Amino acid sequence: MYFACQHVLLLQMDIPLLEEELSILKSIAAAGKALNTRVYLIGGFVRDKIMQRPTKDMDIVCLGDGIALAHQVAKQHGDVPVNFFKNFGTAQLYIGEVQIEFVGARKESYQRNSRKPEVTPGTLVDDQHRRDFTINAMAIGLNPDDFGTCIDPFKGKEDILQRRLVTPLDPDTTFSDDPLRMMRAIRFAAQLHFNIDPVTFEAIQRNAQRIKIVSGERIADELNKMLLSNKPSVGFHLLYESGLLNIIFPQMVDLAGAEYIDGKGHKDNFYHTLEVLDNISRNTDDVWLRWAAVLHDIGKPPTKKFEEGIGFTFHGHEVVGGRMVPKIFHQLKLPQNEKMKFVRKMVELHLRPISLSKENITDSAIRRLLYDAGDDLEALMMLCEADITSKNKQKVKRYLENFKLVRERCAEVEAKDHIRNWQPPVTGEMIMQQFNLPPGPRVGIVKNAIRDAILDGKIPNTYEAALEYMHEKAKELGIG
């Protein structure tokens, strides 16, 4: 009977539950009662429900054996599979689409050179003390005497209402113990649109060097989550101000600052990059296209020169930036696969549509763009449009109109020539067979010459024309 009454309490706590969620919590409460174990819902689910954010993850803490509790809950739901980790005392299962994690209440102590704690059984209070932020330390009782009661010793609900990130304990201790919490603070600020409490932020600045003991994979995970927020510039700005960015991603810090010589200057490319990132984030949630926005000008610092009578130049920064992408992905523990190749491609090509918008567009130039961009043409155009950050609205309007013309010309040439994802009609194997050549640079020269001739409109895109041109080129090279 108390379940129905306590559901009202949950609603009074501004935690409206779906029927499925209430049913799950009832079953967890029943499992705890069967095992004579006190059970609590804790952390992000409570926070997100108060904020009315969608969530499918429940964290359950019990004063006992979390794995045993998980198996008891699984039994009540038709023996759903339980993934458990005996060494850590944790378990996980799914009921429908809801992921539930179980752990016994614990207290933690840390060694200076590691973020892996020594764990001992503890009370609910101990468990709440070890949480990263007050907004994640709230618990809801799931026991007959407290079902639906919010246990909020650090006033986390008040911090939610104030949109404030505060640590439950002294922030220096919190961040020194587990430095990843500094990244989480910044990610939550970006995701939830919260402000980091000034005392808490000063502690991040003091402890920034501690981030060096955190694995690159964990940092990359936080960066990707931050990048997927509605306005990721917030997170990068905080990383910069905190000193963390200079440690984990110094190449991005190198973009910061404007410089003037003899009245000629350049814009601050760090804040320009953040504008581009926010611009593209309004149109795509593709994390790799957002990474392309972050890295599109990364080659500017090493290519910056001041030329008399001209000012600052960044010639070839797209090529240099493209070469930097694999190294940065390796440094940040991001994947060295087709995702990295896509980002590199975007960085290397990001000036091409802009240059086409400034001149009379030839079919040859359009064919080149279509061939080089392939299926990623739309992504490239989105990046280029996001790259327009002028405060001059008329200039922005003019650029966007020019990009519209580029898009139209691309559609026209593609309809006529079918160049996207096109391969030349004569292959390297055919060239080797025709002239009895072994693999080597001469084969590539002939093949590339045929490709370039078709793209430049010198010969038609047909097998016959390519074959004839192949023989001409071979003759020039003294082949055959």
BABALUM-560391 format. One record per residue (C-alpha): z, y, x; residue number from 1; residue in three letters. Coordinates in steps of 0.1 Angstrom, whole numbers, plus 2048, in hexadecimal, padded with zeros to 3 digits. Layout:
<sites>
[site [Z Y X] NUM Ala]
...
</sites>
This chain:
<sites>
[site [800 800 800] 1 Met]
[site [808 817 81D] 2 Tyr]
[site [7E4 817 829] 3 Phe]
[site [7D8 82B 80B] 4 Ala]
[site [7F4 844 80D] 5 Cys]
[site [7EF 848 833] 6 Gln]
[site [7CA 84D 82F] 7 His]
[site [7D4 86E 81D] 8 Val]
[site [7E8 876 83C] 9 Leu]
[site [7CA 871 852] 10 Leu]
[site [7B6 889 83B] 11 Leu]
[site [7D3 8A2 83D] 12 Gln]
[site [7CF 8A0 863] 13 Met]
[site [7AB 8AB 85F] 14 Asp]
[site [7A0 888 869] 15 Ile]
[site [789 87D 84D] 16 Pro]
[site [780 859 851] 17 Leu]
[site [763 845 844] 18 Leu]
[site [76C 826 82F] 19 Glu]
[site [760 810 84B] 20 Glu]
[site [776 822 864] 21 Glu]
[site [795 820 84E] 22 Leu]
[site [78E 7FB 849] 23 Ser]
[site [78C 7F5 86E] 24 Ile]
[site [7AC 808 874] 25 Leu]
[site [7BE 7F4 859] 26 Lys]
[site [7B3 7D3 86A] 27 Ser]
[site [7BF 7E0 88C] 28 Ile]
[site [7E0 7E9 87C] 29 Ala]
[site [7E3 7C7 86C] 30 Ala]
[site [7DB 7B6 88E] 31 Ala]
[site [7F6 7CB 89E] 32 Gly]
[site [80F 7C1 883] 33 Lys]
[site [806 79C 887] 34 Ala]
[site [80C 79E 8AD] 35 Leu]
[site [82B 7B4 8A8] 36 Asn]
[site [81A 7CE 8BE] 37 Thr]
[site [81B 7F3 8B8] 38 Arg]
[site [7F7 801 8B7] 39 Val]
[site [7E8 824 8B9] 40 Tyr]
[site [7C5 833 8B6] 41 Leu]
[site [7C2 84C 8D3] 42 Ile]
[site [7AA 863 8E5] 43 Gly]
[site [787 86E 8DE] 44 Gly]
[site [784 85F 8BB] 45 Phe]
[site [7A2 874 8AF] 46 Val]
[site [794 893 8C0] 47 Arg]
[site [771 88F 8B2] 48 Asp]
[site [77D 888 88F] 49 Lys]
[site [792 8A8 88F] 50 Ile]
[site [773 8BA 89C] 51 Met]
[site [75D 8A8 882] 52 Gln]
[site [746 89B 89D] 53 Arg]
[site [735 879 898] 54 Pro]
[site [745 85D 8AC] 55 Thr]
[site [742 838 8AE] 56 Lys]
[site [75C 831 8C9] 57 Asp]
[site [781 828 8C2] 58 Met]
[site [79B 825 8DD] 59 Asp]
[site [7B9 810 8D4] 60 Ile]
[site [7D9 810 8E9] 61 Val]
[site [7F5 7F7 8E1] 62 Cys]
[site [818 7F1 8EF] 63 Leu]
[site [80F 7CE 8FA] 64 Gly]
[site [7F1 7B9 902] 65 Asp]
[site [7D1 7CB 8FA] 66 Gly]
[site [7BB 7AC 900] 67 Ile]
[site [7D0 798 8E7] 68 Ala]
[site [7CE 7B4 8CE] 69 Leu]
[site [7A8 7B5 8D1] 70 Ala]
[site [7A5 78F 8CC] 71 His]
[site [7BB 792 8AD] 72 Gln]
[site [7A5 7AE 89F] 73 Val]
[site [786 799 8A7] 74 Ala]
[site [794 77C 894] 75 Lys]
[site [799 792 875] 76 Gln]
[site [774 79B 877] 77 His]
[site [764 779 879] 78 Gly]
[site [76A 774 89E] 79 Asp]
[site [754 78F 8AB] 80 Val]
[site [74E 78D 8D1] 81 Pro]
[site [769 79C 8E7] 82 Val]
[site [761 7A9 90A] 83 Asn]
[site [781 7AA 91E] 84 Phe]
[site [78B 7B2 942] 85 Phe]
[site [7AB 7A0 94A] 86 Lys]
[site [7B1 7B2 96B] 87 Asn]
[site [7B1 7D4 958] 88 Phe]
[site [7C1 7C8 938] 89 Gly]
[site [7A5 7D6 923] 90 Thr]
[site [78F 7C8 908] 91 Ala]
[site [771 7D4 8F4] 92 Gln]
[site [760 7C9 8D4] 93 Leu]
[site [749 7D6 8B9] 94 Tyr]
[site [74F 7D7 894] 95 Ile]
[site [72D 7E1 885] 96 Gly]
[site [723 7FF 89A] 97 Glu]
[site [746 809 8A3] 98 Val]
[site [750 801 8C7] 99 Gln]
[site [776 7FB 8CB] 100 Ile]
[site [788 7FA 8EC] 101 Glu]
[site [7AB 7EC 8F0] 102 Phe]
[site [7C4 7F1 90B] 103 Val]
[site [7EA 7EE 910] 104 Gly]
[site [7FD 80E 914] 105 Ala]
[site [801 816 939] 106 Arg]
[site [80D 82E 953] 107 Lys]
[site [7FA 835 973] 108 Glu]
[site [801 840 996] 109 Ser]
[site [7E6 84A 9AF] 110 Tyr]
[site [7E1 848 9D5] 111 Gln]
[site [7D3 867 9E6] 112 Arg]
[site [7B2 857 9F1] 113 Asn]
[site [7A9 845 9D1] 114 Ser]
[site [7A4 84C 9AC] 115 Arg]
[site [7AD 828 9A3] 116 Lys]
[site [7D1 829 997] 117 Pro]
[site [7ED 810 99A] 118 Glu]
[site [7F3 806 976] 119 Val]
[site [813 7FA 966] 120 Thr]
[site [81C 7F4 941] 121 Pro]
[site [829 813 930] 122 Gly]
[site [831 824 90F] 123 Thr]
[site [81B 838 8F8] 124 Leu]
[site [829 857 909] 125 Val]
[site [820 84A 92B] 126 Asp]
[site [7FD 843 91F] 127 Asp]
[site [7F9 866 910] 128 Gln]
[site [805 875 931] 129 His]
[site [7E9 864 944] 130 Arg]
[site [7CE 873 92E] 131 Arg]
[site [7B6 88D 93D] 132 Asp]
[site [7B9 8A9 923] 133 Phe]
[site [7D0 8B1 906] 134 Thr]
[site [7B3 8AE 8ED] 135 Ile]
[site [7B0 889 8F9] 136 Asn]
[site [7D5 881 8F8] 137 Ala]
[site [7DA 881 8D2] 138 Met]
[site [7E3 860 8C2] 139 Ala]
[site [7E4 854 89E] 140 Ile]
[site [7FE 83A 895] 141 Gly]
[site [7F0 819 886] 142 Leu]
[site [812 809 87E] 143 Asn]
[site [823 804 85D] 144 Pro]
[site [83C 820 864] 145 Asp]
[site [824 83A 872] 146 Asp]
[site [801 831 866] 147 Phe]
[site [7EC 851 866] 148 Gly]
[site [806 866 878] 149 Thr]
[site [7F8 87B 895] 150 Cys]
[site [80D 87A 8B5] 151 Ile]
[site [803 899 8C8] 152 Asp]
[site [81D 8A1 8E3] 153 Pro]
[site [806 8BA 8F6] 154 Phe]
[site [7F9 8CD 8D7] 155 Lys]
[site [7D6 8C0 8DB] 156 Gly]
[site [7CC 8C9 8B8] 157 Lys]
[site [7D6 8EE 8BF] 158 Glu]
[site [7C0 8ED 8DE] 159 Asp]
[site [7A3 8DF 8C9] 160 Ile]
[site [7A7 8FC 8B1] 161 Leu]
[site [7A8 914 8CE] 162 Gln]
[site [78B 902 8DE] 163 Arg]
[site [79E 8FF 8FF] 164 Arg]
[site [7A0 8E4 91A] 165 Leu]
[site [7C2 8DF 928] 166 Val]
[site [7D1 8C2 93C] 167 Thr]
[site [7F0 8B1 92E] 168 Pro]
[site [802 8B3 94F] 169 Leu]
[site [800 8CA 96D] 170 Asp]
[site [7DA 8CE 973] 171 Pro]
[site [7DD 8CB 999] 172 Asp]
[site [7EC 8A8 994] 173 Thr]
[site [7D3 89F 979] 174 Thr]
[site [7B5 8A8 98E] 175 Phe]
[site [7C2 89C 9AF] 176 Ser]
[site [7CB 87A 9A0] 177 Asp]
[site [7A8 875 990] 178 Asp]
[site [78F 88F 99C] 179 Pro]
[site [775 883 984] 180 Leu]
[site [78A 896 969] 181 Arg]
[site [77D 8B6 978] 182 Met]
[site [759 8AC 96F] 183 Met]
[site [765 8A0 94D] 184 Arg]
[site [775 8C2 947] 185 Ala]
[site [754 8D4 94E] 186 Ile]
[site [740 8BA 93A] 187 Arg]
[site [757 8BE 91C] 188 Phe]
[site [754 8E4 91F] 189 Ala]
[site [72E 8E1 91C] 190 Ala]
[site [72E 8C5 902] 191 Gln]
[site [749 8D3 8EB] 192 Leu]
[site [744 8F8 8F1] 193 His]
[site [768 8FB 8FD] 194 Phe]
[site [777 913 917] 195 Asn]
[site [78A 904 935] 196 Ile]
[site [7AD 913 936] 197 Asp]
[site [7AF 92C 953] 198 Pro]
[site [7CC 91A 964] 199 Val]
[site [7B9 8F9 960] 200 Thr]
[site [799 908 96E] 201 Phe]
[site [7AB 916 98D] 202 Glu]
[site [7B9 8F3 993] 203 Ala]
[site [795 8E6 993] 204 Ile]
[site [78C 900 9AD] 205 Gln]
[site [7A9 8F6 9C3] 206 Arg]
[site [7A2 8D1 9C0] 207 Asn]
[site [77C 8D2 9C2] 208 Ala]
[site [77B 8C0 9E3] 209 Gln]
[site [78C 8A2 9D3] 210 Arg]
[site [76B 89A 9C1] 211 Ile]
[site [760 88A 9E2] 212 Lys]
[site [774 86B 9DA] 213 Ile]
[site [761 865 9B9] 214 Val]
[site [743 84E 9BA] 215 Ser]
[site [721 85E 9B6] 216 Gly]
[site [71A 847 998] 217 Glu]
[site [737 856 985] 218 Arg]
[site [72D 879 98E] 219 Ile]
[site [709 872 983] 220 Ala]
[site [715 865 962] 221 Asp]
[site [728 885 95B] 222 Glu]
[site [70B 89A 966] 223 Leu]
[site [6F3 888 94E] 224 Asn]
[site [70C 88C 931] 225 Lys]
[site [70F 8B1 939] 226 Met]
[site [6E9 8B4 93B] 227 Leu]
[site [6E7 8A6 918] 228 Leu]
[site [6FD 8C1 909] 229 Ser]
[site [6ED 8DC 8F2] 230 Asn]
[site [6F1 8F7 90D] 231 Lys]
[site [6F3 8E5 92F] 232 Pro]
[site [6F3 906 942] 233 Ser]
[site [718 909 939] 234 Val]
[site [721 8EB 94D] 235 Gly]
[site [70C 8F4 96B] 236 Phe]
[site [71B 917 96B] 237 His]
[site [73E 909 96B] 238 Leu]
[site [735 8F0 986] 239 Leu]
[site [729 90D 99B] 240 Tyr]
[site [747 923 995] 241 Glu]
[site [75F 907 99B] 242 Ser]
[site [751 8FE 9BD] 243 Gly]
[site [748 8DB 9B2] 244 Leu]
[site [722 8E1 9B2] 245 Leu]
[site [722 8EA 9D7] 246 Asn]
[site [732 8C8 9DF] 247 Ile]
[site [71D 8B1 9C8] 248 Ile]
[site [6FC 8C4 9C7] 249 Phe]
[site [6FA 8DF 9E2] 250 Pro]
[site [6D4 8E2 9DE] 251 Gln]
[site [6D9 8F2 9BC] 252 Met]
[site [6F2 90B 9CA] 253 Val]
[site [6D8 915 9E4] 254 Asp]
[site [6C4 923 9C6] 255 Leu]
[site [6DF 93D 9BF] 256 Ala]
[site [6DC 962 9C8] 257 Gly]
[site [6C2 97D 9C6] 258 Ala]
[site [6B6 98E 9E6] 259 Glu]
[site [6A5 9B0 9EB] 260 Tyr]
[site [693 9BE A0A] 261 Ile]
[site [682 9E0 A0A] 262 Asp]
[site [685 9E2 9E4] 263 Gly]
[site [674 9C0 9DF] 264 Lys]
[site [689 9A4 9D1] 265 Gly]
[site [68A 982 9C0] 266 His]
[site [69D 976 9A2] 267 Lys]
[site [6BC 960 9A4] 268 Asp]
[site [6AC 93E 9A2] 269 Asn]
[site [6CC 92D 999] 270 Phe]
[site [6D1 940 979] 271 Tyr]
[site [6AB 93E 972] 272 His]
[site [6AE 918 975] 273 Thr]
[site [6CB 919 95B] 274 Leu]
[site [6B5 92D 943] 275 Glu]
[site [699 914 947] 276 Val]
[site [6B1 8F7 941] 277 Leu]
[site [6BE 907 921] 278 Asp]
[site [69B 90F 916] 279 Asn]
[site [68E 8EC 919] 280 Ile]
[site [6AE 8DD 90A] 281 Ser]
[site [6A6 8EE 8E9] 282 Arg]
[site [686 8D9 8E7] 283 Asn]
[site [68F 8B7 8F7] 284 Thr]
[site [6AD 8A0 8FC] 285 Asp]
[site [69B 88D 917] 286 Asp]
[site [6B4 88E 934] 287 Val]
[site [698 889 94E] 288 Trp]
[site [684 8A6 942] 289 Leu]
[site [6A4 8BA 943] 290 Arg]
[site [6A9 8AF 967] 291 Trp]
[site [685 8BB 96E] 292 Ala]
[site [691 8DD 961] 293 Ala]
[site [6AF 8DC 979] 294 Val]
[site [698 8D3 997] 295 Leu]
[site [678 8E6 98F] 296 His]
[site [680 902 9A8] 297 Asp]
[site [695 8EE 9C0] 298 Ile]
[site [67B 8F3 9DC] 299 Gly]
[site [67E 919 9DB] 300 Lys]
[site [69B 91E 9F4] 301 Pro]
[site [689 90B A11] 302 Pro]
[site [668 91C A0A] 303 Thr]
[site [675 940 A06] 304 Lys]
[site [664 95A A1C] 305 Lys]
[site [662 97F A1C] 306 Phe]
[site [63F 98C A22] 307 Glu]
[site [639 9B0 A2B] 308 Glu]
[site [628 9C3 A0F] 309 Gly]
[site [62B 9A5 9F7] 310 Ile]
[site [650 99D 9F4] 311 Gly]
[site [660 97B 9F1] 312 Phe]
[site [64A 95D 9EE] 313 Thr]
[site [651 938 9E7] 314 Phe]
[site [62F 929 9F0] 315 His]
[site [62E 904 9EB] 316 Gly]
[site [650 901 9DB] 317 His]
[site [644 8E9 9C2] 318 Glu]
[site [638 8D1 9DD] 319 Val]
[site [658 8D4 9F2] 320 Val]
[site [66C 8D1 9D2] 321 Gly]
[site [65A 8B1 9C9] 322 Gly]
[site [662 8A2 9EB] 323 Arg]
[site [687 8AB 9E5] 324 Met]
[site [68A 899 9C4] 325 Val]
[site [68D 875 9D2] 326 Pro]
[site [6A8 881 9EB] 327 Lys]
[site [6BC 893 9D0] 328 Ile]
[site [6BA 876 9B8] 329 Phe]
[site [6C7 85F 9D4] 330 His]
[site [6E2 878 9DD] 331 Gln]
[site [6ED 87B 9B8] 332 Leu]
[site [6EA 855 9B2] 333 Lys]
[site [6CF 85A 998] 334 Leu]
[site [6B5 83E 994] 335 Pro]
[site [699 83A 9AE] 336 Gln]
[site [680 82E 994] 337 Asn]
[site [666 83C 97C] 338 Glu]
[site [680 856 970] 339 Lys]
[site [681 865 992] 340 Met]
[site [65B 863 995] 341 Lys]
[site [658 876 974] 342 Phe]
[site [670 892 97F] 343 Val]
[site [65D 895 9A0] 344 Arg]
[site [63C 897 98E] 345 Lys]
[site [649 8B2 978] 346 Met]
[site [656 8C6 995] 347 Val]
[site [635 8C2 9A8] 348 Glu]
[site [620 8CC 98B] 349 Leu]
[site [635 8E7 97A] 350 His]
[site [620 904 988] 351 Leu]
[site [5FE 8F6 97E] 352 Arg]
[site [5FD 900 959] 353 Pro]
[site [60B 922 962] 354 Ile]
[site [5EE 928 97B] 355 Ser]
[site [5D5 91C 960] 356 Leu]
[site [5E3 936 948] 357 Ser]
[site [5DC 952 960] 358 Lys]
[site [5B7 94C 966] 359 Glu]
[site [597 941 955] 360 Asn]
[site [59C 91C 94F] 361 Ile]
[site [580 906 95C] 362 Thr]
[site [57B 8E3 94E] 363 Asp]
[site [580 8D6 971] 364 Ser]
[site [5A3 8E5 974] 365 Ala]
[site [5AC 8D7 952] 366 Ile]
[site [5A0 8B5 95B] 367 Arg]
[site [5B5 8B6 97A] 368 Arg]
[site [5D4 8BF 966] 369 Leu]
[site [5CD 8A4 94C] 370 Leu]
[site [5C8 88A 967] 371 Tyr]
[site [5E7 893 97B] 372 Asp]
[site [5FE 898 95D] 373 Ala]
[site [5F2 87A 94A] 374 Gly]
[site [609 870 92D] 375 Asp]
[site [623 88A 93A] 376 Asp]
[site [60D 8A8 931] 377 Leu]
[site [622 8B2 913] 378 Glu]
[site [642 8B0 927] 379 Ala]
[site [632 8C5 943] 380 Leu]
[site [628 8E0 92A] 381 Met]
[site [64B 8E0 91B] 382 Met]
[site [659 8E6 93E] 383 Leu]
[site [640 902 945] 384 Cys]
[site [648 913 925] 385 Glu]
[site [66D 911 92C] 386 Ala]
[site [667 920 94E] 387 Asp]
[site [65E 942 93E] 388 Ile]
[site [67F 955 940] 389 Thr]
[site [673 979 942] 390 Ser]
[site [688 993 92F] 391 Lys]
[site [667 9A4 926] 392 Asn]
[site [660 995 903] 393 Lys]
[site [63C 9A0 905] 394 Gln]
[site [637 98E 926] 395 Lys]
[site [646 96F 917] 396 Val]
[site [630 971 8F8] 397 Lys]
[site [611 976 90E] 398 Arg]
[site [61A 957 924] 399 Tyr]
[site [620 941 905] 400 Leu]
[site [5FF 94C 8F6] 401 Glu]
[site [5EE 943 917] 402 Asn]
[site [5FF 921 917] 403 Phe]
[site [5F2 91B 8F4] 404 Lys]
[site [5CF 921 901] 405 Leu]
[site [5D5 908 91D] 406 Val]
[site [5E1 8EE 904] 407 Arg]
[site [5C1 8F4 8EF] 408 Glu]
[site [5AB 8F1 90D] 409 Arg]
[site [5BD 8D1 918] 410 Cys]
[site [5B7 8C2 8F5] 411 Ala]
[site [592 8CC 8F6] 412 Glu]
[site [58B 8BD 919] 413 Val]
[site [59F 89E 911] 414 Glu]
[site [58B 898 8F2] 415 Ala]
[site [56B 89B 905] 416 Lys]
[site [573 88A 926] 417 Asp]
[site [591 873 91F] 418 His]
[site [5A1 87A 941] 419 Ile]
[site [5C6 874 939] 420 Arg]
[site [5D1 853 949] 421 Asn]
[site [5AC 84F 954] 422 Trp]
[site [5A3 83A 972] 423 Gln]
[site [582 840 986] 424 Pro]
[site [567 827 97B] 425 Pro]
[site [563 81A 99F] 426 Val]
[site [582 809 9AE] 427 Thr]
[site [58D 804 9D1] 428 Gly]
[site [585 7DE 9CE] 429 Glu]
[site [562 7E6 9C3] 430 Met]
[site [55D 7FD 9E1] 431 Ile]
[site [56A 7E3 9F9] 432 Met]
[site [554 7C8 9EA] 433 Gln]
[site [534 7DE 9E9] 434 Gln]
[site [537 7E8 A0E] 435 Phe]
[site [549 7CA A1B] 436 Asn]
[site [567 7E0 A26] 437 Leu]
[site [58B 7D5 A2D] 438 Pro]
[site [5A7 7E9 A1D] 439 Pro]
[site [5AB 80B A2F] 440 Gly]
[site [5A8 831 A2E] 441 Pro]
[site [582 831 A2A] 442 Arg]
[site [585 81F A08] 443 Val]
[site [59D 839 9FC] 444 Gly]
[site [587 855 A08] 445 Ile]
[site [569 848 9F4] 446 Val]
[site [57F 840 9D5] 447 Lys]
[site [58F 863 9D5] 448 Asn]
[site [56E 874 9DA] 449 Ala]
[site [561 863 9BA] 450 Ile]
[site [580 86D 9A7] 451 Arg]
[site [57E 891 9B3] 452 Asp]
[site [559 893 9AB] 453 Ala]
[site [55F 888 987] 454 Ile]
[site [57D 89F 982] 455 Leu]
[site [56B 8BD 991] 456 Asp]
[site [54D 8B6 97A] 457 Gly]
[site [534 8AF 997] 458 Lys]
[site [52B 88E 987] 459 Ile]
[site [52F 87F 964] 460 Pro]
[site [54C 868 95C] 461 Asn]
[site [535 849 95C] 462 Thr]
[site [533 829 970] 463 Tyr]
[site [50F 830 979] 464 Glu]
[site [515 853 986] 465 Ala]
[site [534 847 999] 466 Ala]
[site [521 82A 9A9] 467 Leu]
[site [505 842 9B5] 468 Glu]
[site [51F 85A 9C3] 469 Tyr]
[site [531 83E 9D4] 470 Met]
[site [511 836 9E8] 471 His]
[site [50C 85A 9F1] 472 Glu]
[site [52F 85E 9FE] 473 Lys]
[site [52E 83D A11] 474 Ala]
[site [50E 849 A22] 475 Lys]
[site [51F 869 A2D] 476 Glu]
[site [53B 855 A3C] 477 Leu]
[site [523 83C A4D] 478 Gly]
[site [52E 81F A38] 479 Ile]
[site [516 804 A2D] 480 Gly]
</sites>
